[in-house]
Structures are given as C-alpha cells and as structure tokens.
Amino acid sequence: MINQQQLWDHHAAKQYDTPGEGMFSPGVLGPTVEVLSELAAGGPAVEFAIGTGRVAIPLQEAGVPVSGIELSHAMIARLREKVGEERIPVVQGDMAEASIGADYTLAFLVFNTIANLLTQEEQVRGFHNAARHLAPGGRFVVELWVPQLRSLPPGHGGTVEVSRPGYLLVDTYDVLRQHVISHHVQFGPELSDGREAQIGRTPHRYIWPAELDLMARIAGFELESRWADWDRSEFTAESRSHVSVYRLPDQRMT
C-alpha cells in the first residue's frame, strides 16, 4: 500500500500548484468558490485535506472564514508560503480523525479527495468527523468522480484516461476492493533525450454515489442536492463526476 504521507511529499507539494491553469483556472475556481460561499450561509467553513490552499484561499478572500485539516506537512508548508496561520488555521492530521473545532456551517472535501481514504471504514469515519465539526443544519460538500468501470475492456484491468503530448494517465482497477491506482506518466524532450519517462502513482478507493449516500446517512446526514458540476448542471447516468451536498438536521438528535 502506498503511504499517503510519502505520496504527498515536498516534491509533490512543489509541483501541485498550476496558477491560472487546470484546476487552478478561474473557470474552475470561480464556480467552486461561489457555490461554497453560498452554502456557508454567512458562517465559517472547514476544508478537509486543505492541501496548498487552492480553494481555501480564494474562499477566505471572498469573506468566508476558513480553517483546515491536512495530513501532509509538505502541503501545509506550501500553504504557509502563501498565507499565515492567523488567516487560515490548519491542524495536521488524518481527515477521518483530526479535529479543528466545532459549530462550522460548512465542511467540504473537493477534487476527489475523499477517495484518498482507502477503506470503506475510513471513509465512513470521514463522514462522522465532518458531522462532529458542524453545527445543527450544517452542510458537508463532497466533489467526487463517478467510477468509469464501463470503460474497462473485457478481460482487462485498466483504462487510458488521458493521452496528450508529454502526458499519459492510465487507471488500473481492483474491482474486489474498489481500488484504482492512477499512473501518471510524463515524458518528452524535457526529460533527458525523450527515451525516459517519469511515473507517479496515486491510489484511491472509488465510491458509487449510492454508497456515498449511505455513508452520509450512517453519520446523520441527508442528501440535499447533487449536481454534475459546480455550475449546478443536472446529474445524469452519463455524468463523470458529481458535487453532492449533505445536510445535518436542524436539531441534534438526543
């Protein structure tokens, strides 16, 4: 099993940010921050797996007080190069267990990060931990991809997800454990003479939307909304990802 702390090391943290491009582009971050700001409803938010602050920093700049939990020391160090502890407090630890307070109106886990918890038990604990951080009526938002098992050719255990000059993404599946390992292959003239490649691997436990909903119910949440993206487009059988909004009851159960 790949160690998550080793996976998200200083090299990964240094390479993670792509200002203005990809998941850091205004077209991605703008709708994300807009929706999260609305769902926070004027209260504070906590981000699980806050990383280098991709979402937390613009959300805080939009007027939402943000705190975070992050496993990787290296990712926190990169975040601290941008903002201080007084602006965005962060606790180092496992997002399924670590605590940074209570009575938040919003908790959120974006960009498939709940899948970094590699067992169903850990993922359920992640929902329970979100519930512990929230005030009555608080929301937990999860952004997650839909498993693409229909793309698996018969007799094969992997799919090519991205193929472009200099980069190849291959996902390999263990359908018994619901594990997928993403193999990121980078190659091209910038790597030696072009005959070599750099390979990085990231493990995930994929979750079907119905399974995610059951995890939420176990932790006391109800599904409030589900969209295909942050633009609130309709979620359909063909959607490749979803943004799911769960809400706690307005009163704590006794």
N, C-alpha and C positions, 0 to 999 in steps of 0.2 A: 504493500500500500504506500502511495506517495504521501510524504509528510507535508501537511499544508503550510507549516511554518517554514520549512525548507523551500517549498514551492514559491512562496511569496517573499523572496529574499531581496537583498539590496539591488541585485541586477534587475529583477522583475519590477521593483518599485521605480527604478530609474527609467525603465523602458515603458512604463504603464501609460503615462500621460502623452496624449497627442493633441495639443491645444488647437482648437478650431477644426479638427478633423475627426472622422469616425464617430465614436460615442461621445466625444467632446465637442462635436459640432453644434452650432446654435440650433439647427433644425432638430436635433435630438434633445439637447438640454432644455431648450425653451419650453416645449410642451410638458416635459417631465417636471420642471420646477413650477410651472403654472398649476398643474393638477395637484401636486403635493402641497403647495401653498393654500389652495382652496380646501383640501381635505384636512389640513392642520386646524382650520377654523379659528385662527387667532391665537392658538396655543403653541406650546413647544413641541418639537419633534426629536425623535431619536432614530439614528440610522444604524442598523446592524450591518457590520462589515463596511465601515465607512471608507476604507481604502485611503486614497490620496486626496479625498475631498471633491471628487468630480461633481457630485450632486449637492453635497452638504454646503460647499462654499457659496455657489450661486443661490441656494435656498436661503442661507443665512443673510446674504446680501439683499434678498427680496423681503426681508423683515421677519423671517421665522427663526426663533431661537432654536439652534440645533446642537445636540450632543451626539456622541457616537461610541460604538464598540468596535474594536478591531483586533484580530488575532496577531497580525504581523507587526513586529517592531519596525521593520523597514518601511512599511507603508505609512505608519504613524510618523516616522521621521520625515518622510517626503511631505506629508501633510503639514508638519510643523515648519517646513521651509516657506510655506505659503501663509499660514495663519497661526496665531498663538493659542494657548490653552484657554485664555480668557474669552476668546471669541467662540471657539468650538471645543468644549471639553471632550476628552476621549478617555475611555477605560480600555486597557489592553487585556484581551481575554477572548474566550470562546463565546460566540454569539448565542449559543444554546444555553449558556450558564451565567455569563458575566452580567453584572448589574451596574447601571449608572443612574439609579433613582426610580421615581415613580411619578404618576399623575401627568404623563405626557398625553397630548391629544392625538398624536400620530407616531407610529413606528413604521419603518419601511425598510425593505430589502429589495434592491434593484439589480438589474442586469444578470439575472440567473443565479445570484449568489447563494440562495438557499440550497442549491444543488451541491455546494461545497461541503455540506454536511452529508456524509457518505453512508449513513444508515437511516432507515425509517425512524428508529428510536430517537436519533439525534435531531431529525427534522421535527418530530413531534415536540421535543423539548424546546426547540426554537420557537414554536408557536406559544408554548406555555410561558417562555421567557418574555415574549412580546406582550402577552396578556398581563404579566406582572408589572411591566413598565407603564401600562396605560391606565388612564382614569376611566371611570364608567362612561360608556358611549364612545370611547376612543377607537381609532381605526388602525388596522395593520394592512399595509400595501405590499404586495409581492409581485415582482415582474419576473416572468419565467417563460422559457421556451417550451413548446409542445414537442414531445418525443416524435421523431420522424422515422418510426420503425417501418412505415410503409415504403420507405426508400431502400430498405435492405433487400438486395437481390437474393433469391432463393439460394441457400447453401453458403452465403457469405455473411461475415460478421462485421462489415464496415461499409461506410459510405464516404464519398468525396463531397464535402460540403462547400468548399471554396477552392477555386483554381484560377489563379491570375498570375501575371508575370511576377516572379520573385516570391510567391507565397502559395502554399498548398495546405488546406485543412482537411484532415481525414479523421472521422469519428469511428471508433471501434466499440462494439456493444457486447456486454454480458447481460443478456436478457433475463437470466435467472435471478441475478442480484439487482437488476435495474441500474447497472453501472455503464457509463460511457466514458471513454478516455479520448480527449481531443488531442490530436497530434498536430502541432503547428510546425510546418517545415518552411524555413526561409532559405532562399538560395538566389544566386545571381552574381553578376560581375563584382559586386562589393565584397563578396565572400571568396577570398583567395582568387583562384583562376576560373571560378564558375563551376568547378567539378565537386566542390564541397557544399554541404548544407548544414544549417543549424536546426536542431529539433528540440522543441519544448513540448511537454505533456501536461495536461490538466485533467484531473479526474472529477467526475460528477456522479451523483445519483439522481437520475431523472424521475420526475413525478408527473403522473397524469393529473389533469385538472380535478377529476372526481376524487382522487386520493388526497389532493391538497385540501379540498373542501372538507373531507372527513377529518384530517388533521386539525383543521380550524375548529370544527365542531367539538372535538375532544378537548380543546383548550378553551372552549366557551364562546367562540366567535360565530357569527352568522355571515354568510356571503351577502354583501350589499350590492356590489357591481362587478362586472367583468367585461373588459374591452380587449380588442385585438392589439391596441397600442395606446400610447398616451394621448392620441388625438380623439380618444373615445369612440373609435370606429367599432363596428359590430364584430363580436367574436363569433366565428363560424367553424364548421368542421374542417375548413381549409386553412384556418389561421395557424401560423407557425409559432406564435407566441401570444402571451396574454398579460394584462395588468389586472390583478384581482384585488378587490377592496373588501376587507373583512372588518366587522364592527362588533364590539362588545356590547352587551345590554347596557341600557342607561343606568341601571342599578346593579350593584354587585349582588350575586347570589349568596344567600346565607345558609 
